[in-house]
Every structure is written in structure tokens, then in C-alpha cells.
Amino acid sequence: MPSRPATTTLWRPTGPKELDLVRDSGWRAWPPRLPEQPIFYPVLNEDYAIAIARDWNVKHDGAGFVTRFEVGTEFLSRYPVQQAGGRTILELWVPAEELEEFNTHIVGEIQVVHEFC
């Protein structure tokens, strides 16, 4: 039986509109970025994702969700970790034009792990 490639767990704070599009994909892909969104940024820390979903998405979208998903580690190596604040504020910056390819490296389904209203 072939072994499964190594994966890295990522989190994504999101609002209800984006989550609906993820649901429409069968929980397999992130939707294309809007013109004003040149970067897709999953985060490497669940607590950071919770803070964004709770403190930003709820305020701006009426609800916030934290999703968890796995991506092939080897593929992710092309995206250097970005420290967007304190030492635990870590993100990957995926250019919008690479998101379709990024989605093909998601292993399994995108899962909702926290919800805030």
C-alpha cells in the first residue's frame, strides 16, 4: 500500500460568503480571489485563525468561521512563511493566480472547526 505524502495543517478564518463557496466546491477548494484580493492567506496557527474569525469576520460579516485543511508539505515549500505580527502570527501568501493549483494540493476536505456569531 503506497504511503500518503506528508501534509501540513493550515487554518483559514473566513466569513459566510466565502464559506458558502467552499461548501459549493464539495469542501475541496477555495474560491478565486476577488480583484481587490491579490493574495490568499491561510494561517499556520489555530489561535490566530480564531482571533481573526471572532474579532474581524464577525464584525464585518456578521459571522466568522475557522476552517482546517491539509496541504501537501512539499508543495507548500514554495511559499515562505510570513510573520505578519508577533511570533505566532504566521501566514502563507499564495498569489491569487496560483490558487487553482494550490487547491489541487489540498488533501481531503476543508473542515469547519469553529463558528462565531
N, C-alpha and C positions, 0 to 999 in steps of 0.2 A: 504494500500500500504506500503510495507516494506521500511524503511529508508535506504538510501545509507550510507555505513560505512564512517567514517571520512577519508579524504585523505590529503596528504601533496604534495604541488607542488615542483617539482625538475626541474633543468635545466641540460642540458648536452651539452658542447661545443664539436663539432665533425667535422671531415673532410669529404670530398666527398665519400671516400670508405666506411666508416662506415655508412654514411647516406644512401648509396645505399642498404646496407644490412638491415637497418631498413625499408626502403621502401619495400624491398622484403618480409619482415615479415607482410606486411599489416599495417605498422605503429603500431605494437603491441609488439615488443620485440627488445632487444639489442642483437647483435650477440655475440657468445662466444669470450672470450678474446684470443689473440694470446699467444704463450708460454712466450713471454717476457712481458706480461701484466697480472700480478697476481691479479690486483685489478681493479674493475670497480668503477669509482668515479663520481657519479652525484654530482652536487653542489646545495647549498641552496640559492644562491643569483644570480639573473639575471645579475646584473652588472659584477660580477666575471666571469660568463659564457661568456658574451660579450667580456670581455678583453682577455680571453683565445682564443676564436674563431677568434677574429680580429688580435691579436698580435702573436699568436703561430700557429694556424691552417693555416692561410693564408700564413705565411712564409714557413711552412713545407709542406703543402698540396696544395697550390695554391688557396684554398677557405676555408672558415670557416662558420659553421652554429651553431646557438643556437637552441636547442630543449627544449620544455617544456612538462612535463608529470606529471601525478598524480599517487601516490602510496599509498596504504592503510597505514594510520598512525600507526596503531597497529603493523603491520608487520615491519615497519621501526624502531620501538623502539629497535630492536635487534642490530642496528648499531649506536654506539655512534657518535655524531657529532665531526669531526676532524677539528681543526683550523690549516690551512695549511699556515698561514701567519698572516696578520693583522686581526682585529676583524671581518671583513666581508668576510674573505677568508675561507668559511666553506664548507666542503665536507662530504660525507658519503663514507666509504671504504667498498665496497662489494667484498668479496673474489671471484675470478673467478669461483670457484667450486659452488658458491651459486647463480650465475647469472640466471641460468634457473629458479630457484624457485622465485627469485626476479621478473623476467619477468611475472610470473603468478599473481603477485600482482599489476601490472600496471592496472589502471582503465582508460578505454577509450583509445584514440590513442595518440601516440607521435606526437607532432606538431612542425614544424619548425617555429620559431618566428623571427629570424634574419639571414641574409646572408651577408657574406663579401667576396669580391674578391680582 
